[in-house]
Amino acid sequence: MPVIRGKIIEPLFPAETIAARNRELAAEIAGGPTKDLLVIAVLKGSFIFAADLLRGMHEAGLAPEVEFITLSSYGSGTVSRGVRIIKDIDSDVRDRDVLLVDDILESGRTLSFARDLLFERGARNVTVAVLLDKKGHRQTDFEADYVGFDCPDHFVVGYGMDVAYAFRELPFVGVVTGDA
């Protein structure tokens, strides 16, 4: 197992497995009914997944526009009281198909908020792609349209996801299992 920054990280989804699944997802998205597609990546964790997915869509013949949004859950302690926009998109979504891209779907609150916001702003259709789905953590009735992998109940790092701003650069998704 790799030792990185003094931590033992057990790979959960290897880079090759992620790359193959991204190509499948991109082909599925490109083959769907889209008109004037706008991809909105939810920062920060989705940036690597979104980039790879977009390259896959390009290879599959789809040329969407790209935007970024930064959202934050807020509340006291571990209790979320809502979602706020830290950095909004610049594009008008009215009468457009939108694909929201995020790294992991857990409670569903953030992506539900984002999807509802885009519909309120006039989007024709909003679909959601996530790399990982942790169904056991869902607090809302929300499901993604495109899912890379079902994720076991572990805190994961790598491929854009971090712990204390570390490990985002890893080419795989892994679990920190201890100190080296």
C-alpha positions as CSV (number, residue, x, y, z in Angstrom):
1,M,0.0,0.0,0.0
2,P,1.3,3.5,-0.8
3,V,2.7,5.6,2.0
4,I,2.1,9.3,1.2
5,R,2.9,12.2,3.6
6,G,3.4,9.6,6.4
7,K,-0.1,8.1,5.9
8,I,-0.9,4.6,4.6
9,I,-3.5,4.9,1.9
10,E,-5.3,1.8,0.7
11,P,-6.5,2.2,-2.9
12,L,-10.2,1.6,-3.3
13,F,-10.7,2.5,-6.9
14,P,-7.5,2.4,-9.0
15,A,-6.7,5.0,-11.6
16,E,-7.2,2.5,-14.5
17,T,-10.7,1.5,-13.2
18,I,-11.7,5.2,-12.8
19,A,-10.5,6.0,-16.3
20,A,-12.5,3.2,-17.9
21,R,-15.6,4.1,-16.0
22,N,-15.3,7.7,-16.9
23,R,-15.2,6.8,-20.6
24,E,-18.4,4.8,-20.2
25,L,-20.1,7.6,-18.4
26,A,-19.0,10.2,-21.0
27,A,-20.3,8.0,-23.8
28,E,-23.6,7.5,-22.0
29,I,-24.0,11.3,-21.4
30,A,-23.0,12.1,-25.0
31,G,-25.5,9.6,-26.3
32,G,-28.3,11.1,-24.4
33,P,-30.7,13.9,-25.5
34,T,-28.9,17.1,-24.9
35,K,-29.3,20.5,-26.4
36,D,-26.9,23.4,-25.6
37,L,-25.3,21.4,-22.7
38,L,-23.8,23.3,-19.9
39,V,-21.6,21.3,-17.5
40,I,-21.4,22.8,-14.0
41,A,-18.6,21.3,-11.8
42,V,-19.2,21.6,-8.1
43,L,-15.9,22.7,-6.5
44,K,-13.6,21.8,-5.1
45,G,-13.6,18.0,-5.0
46,S,-15.0,17.4,-8.4
47,F,-12.3,19.2,-10.4
48,I,-10.4,16.1,-11.6
49,F,-13.5,14.0,-12.2
50,A,-15.1,16.8,-14.1
51,A,-12.0,17.4,-16.3
52,D,-11.6,13.7,-17.2
53,L,-15.4,13.4,-17.8
54,L,-15.3,16.4,-20.1
55,R,-12.4,15.0,-22.1
56,G,-14.3,11.8,-22.4
57,M,-17.4,13.7,-23.7
58,H,-15.2,15.5,-26.2
59,E,-13.9,12.1,-27.5
60,A,-17.5,10.9,-27.7
61,G,-18.4,13.9,-29.9
62,L,-20.0,16.2,-27.4
63,A,-18.8,19.8,-26.9
64,P,-20.4,21.3,-23.8
65,E,-19.7,24.6,-22.2
66,V,-18.2,24.5,-18.7
67,E,-18.9,26.4,-15.6
68,F,-17.9,26.1,-11.9
69,I,-19.9,26.6,-8.7
70,T,-18.7,26.5,-5.1
71,L,-21.2,25.5,-2.5
72,S,-20.9,25.1,1.2
73,S,-23.1,23.4,3.8
74,Y,-23.4,25.5,7.0
75,G,-24.6,24.9,10.5
76,S,-23.3,24.2,13.9
77,G,-21.0,21.2,14.4
78,T,-22.0,18.3,12.3
79,V,-25.6,19.4,11.8
80,S,-26.2,21.1,8.4
81,R,-28.7,23.9,8.4
82,G,-28.5,24.6,4.7
83,V,-26.4,25.3,1.7
84,R,-24.9,28.6,0.6
85,I,-23.3,29.7,-2.6
86,I,-19.7,30.7,-2.2
87,K,-19.0,31.2,-5.9
88,D,-21.8,31.3,-8.4
89,I,-21.8,30.5,-12.1
90,D,-21.7,33.4,-14.7
91,S,-23.8,31.7,-17.4
92,D,-27.5,32.0,-18.0
93,V,-29.1,28.5,-17.7
94,R,-32.5,29.5,-19.0
95,D,-33.8,26.9,-21.6
96,R,-30.5,24.9,-21.4
97,D,-29.7,21.3,-20.5
98,V,-27.4,21.3,-17.5
99,L,-25.2,18.5,-16.2
100,L,-24.1,19.0,-12.5
101,V,-20.8,17.1,-11.8
102,D,-19.7,16.4,-8.2
103,D,-17.2,14.1,-6.6
104,I,-19.4,12.3,-4.1
105,L,-23.1,12.1,-3.3
106,E,-23.7,11.5,0.4
107,S,-26.6,13.3,2.2
108,G,-28.0,14.7,-1.1
109,R,-28.6,18.1,0.4
110,T,-26.0,20.1,-1.6
111,L,-26.8,18.5,-5.0
112,S,-30.6,18.8,-4.3
113,F,-30.1,22.5,-3.5
114,A,-28.0,23.0,-6.7
115,R,-30.5,21.2,-8.9
116,D,-33.5,23.1,-7.5
117,L,-31.6,26.4,-7.9
118,L,-30.9,25.7,-11.6
119,F,-34.5,24.8,-12.3
120,E,-35.6,28.0,-10.5
121,R,-33.3,29.9,-12.9
122,G,-35.0,28.3,-15.9
123,A,-32.9,25.3,-16.9
124,R,-34.8,23.0,-19.2
125,N,-33.3,19.9,-17.7
126,V,-30.8,19.2,-15.0
127,T,-29.0,15.9,-14.7
128,V,-26.3,14.9,-12.1
129,A,-23.1,12.9,-12.5
130,V,-21.1,11.8,-9.5
131,L,-18.0,9.8,-9.2
132,L,-19.0,8.1,-6.0
133,D,-22.4,7.4,-4.4
134,K,-22.6,6.7,-0.6
135,K,-26.3,5.6,-0.4
136,G,-26.1,4.9,3.3
137,H,-25.6,8.6,4.1
138,R,-28.6,9.9,2.1
139,Q,-30.8,12.4,4.0
140,T,-32.9,13.4,1.1
141,D,-34.8,11.6,-1.6
142,F,-32.1,12.4,-4.2
143,E,-30.4,10.1,-6.8
144,A,-27.8,10.9,-9.4
145,D,-28.5,10.2,-13.0
146,Y,-24.9,9.0,-13.7
147,V,-22.8,7.2,-11.0
148,G,-19.3,6.1,-11.4
149,F,-19.1,3.8,-8.4
150,D,-21.1,2.9,-5.3
151,C,-18.8,3.8,-2.4
152,P,-18.5,1.8,0.8
153,D,-18.9,3.7,4.1
154,H,-15.3,5.0,4.3
155,F,-13.8,8.4,4.3
156,V,-12.1,8.6,0.9
157,V,-9.3,10.7,-0.5
158,G,-7.6,11.2,-3.9
159,Y,-8.8,12.0,-7.4
160,G,-9.8,15.5,-6.2
161,M,-11.0,14.6,-2.7
162,D,-9.0,15.7,0.3
163,V,-8.5,15.6,4.0
164,A,-7.2,18.9,5.4
165,Y,-6.3,20.0,1.8
166,A,-4.1,17.0,1.2
167,F,-4.2,14.0,-1.2
168,R,-6.3,15.7,-3.9
169,E,-3.6,14.9,-6.5
170,L,-3.7,11.2,-6.1
171,P,-4.7,9.4,-9.4
172,F,-6.8,6.9,-7.5
173,V,-9.5,7.0,-4.7
174,G,-8.3,5.5,-1.5
175,V,-8.8,5.2,2.2
176,V,-6.4,6.5,4.8
177,T,-5.8,3.4,7.0
178,G,-3.2,4.7,9.4
179,D,0.2,6.2,10.0
180,A,3.3,4.8,8.4
